[in-house]
Amino acid sequence: MANVNLNENECQSQKKQILDYLNTGKSLTQMEALNLFGCFRLASRICELRDDGWVIKSESIKLNNGKIVSSYRLPLENAK
């Protein structure tokens, strides 16, 4: 039985929204992606974008509450 993603259209829409956002030169964390795009799985969308050939940098940042999260951005030479 094939693995079918019933949310494929939503994932594609989120990928486009995330890529458009990153193309503004801004970075993006999971909480920002959830608030802006309703995306619960930012790391998965980033992985898909990387599979599509996009170079996306990630860095760990420490929040004010002490938690460490990933932040994603396009290198300046890739941002449009």
C-alpha positions as CSV (number, residue, x, y, z in Angstrom):
1,M,0.0,0.0,0.0
2,A,1.4,3.4,-1.0
3,N,1.9,6.1,1.6
4,V,-0.6,8.8,0.5
5,N,-0.4,12.3,1.9
6,L,-3.9,13.7,2.1
7,N,-2.6,17.1,2.9
8,E,-0.3,17.4,-0.1
9,N,-2.0,20.6,-1.4
10,E,-1.7,22.2,2.0
11,C,2.0,21.2,2.3
12,Q,2.7,22.7,-1.2
13,S,0.9,25.9,-0.2
14,Q,2.9,26.1,3.1
15,K,6.1,25.4,1.2
16,K,5.4,28.4,-1.1
17,Q,4.5,30.7,1.8
18,I,7.6,29.7,3.6
19,L,9.8,30.2,0.6
20,D,8.3,33.5,-0.2
21,Y,8.8,34.6,3.4
22,L,12.5,33.4,3.4
23,N,13.0,35.3,0.1
24,T,12.3,38.5,2.0
25,G,15.6,38.0,3.9
26,K,13.9,37.2,7.2
27,S,14.7,34.1,9.3
28,L,11.9,31.8,10.5
29,T,11.4,29.7,13.6
30,Q,8.8,27.0,14.3
31,M,6.6,29.3,16.4
32,E,6.7,32.0,13.7
33,A,5.8,29.4,11.1
34,L,2.9,28.2,13.2
35,N,1.6,31.8,13.8
36,L,2.1,33.0,10.2
37,F,1.2,29.9,8.2
38,G,-0.4,27.4,10.5
39,C,2.6,25.1,9.8
40,F,3.1,22.6,12.6
41,R,6.0,20.9,10.8
42,L,8.4,23.5,9.6
43,A,11.4,21.2,9.6
44,S,9.6,18.9,7.2
45,R,8.8,21.8,4.9
46,I,12.4,23.0,5.1
47,C,13.6,19.4,4.2
48,E,11.2,19.4,1.2
49,L,12.5,22.8,0.0
50,R,16.1,21.5,0.4
51,D,15.1,18.5,-1.7
52,D,13.9,20.9,-4.3
53,G,17.4,22.4,-4.5
54,W,17.1,25.4,-2.2
55,V,20.0,26.1,0.0
56,I,18.6,26.9,3.4
57,K,20.8,27.7,6.4
58,S,19.8,26.7,9.9
59,E,21.1,27.9,13.2
60,S,20.3,27.2,16.8
61,I,19.2,30.3,18.8
62,K,18.6,30.6,22.5
63,L,15.3,32.2,23.5
64,N,14.7,34.4,26.5
65,N,13.2,31.5,28.4
66,G,16.4,29.5,27.9
67,K,15.0,27.1,25.3
68,I,17.0,26.5,22.1
69,V,15.2,26.4,18.8
70,S,16.2,26.3,15.1
71,S,16.0,29.3,12.9
72,Y,16.0,29.0,9.1
73,R,17.1,31.5,6.5
74,L,18.2,31.7,2.9
75,P,21.8,32.9,2.4
76,L,21.9,36.5,1.2
77,E,23.1,35.5,-2.3
78,N,19.9,33.3,-2.7
79,A,17.3,35.7,-1.3
80,K,15.4,37.5,-4.0
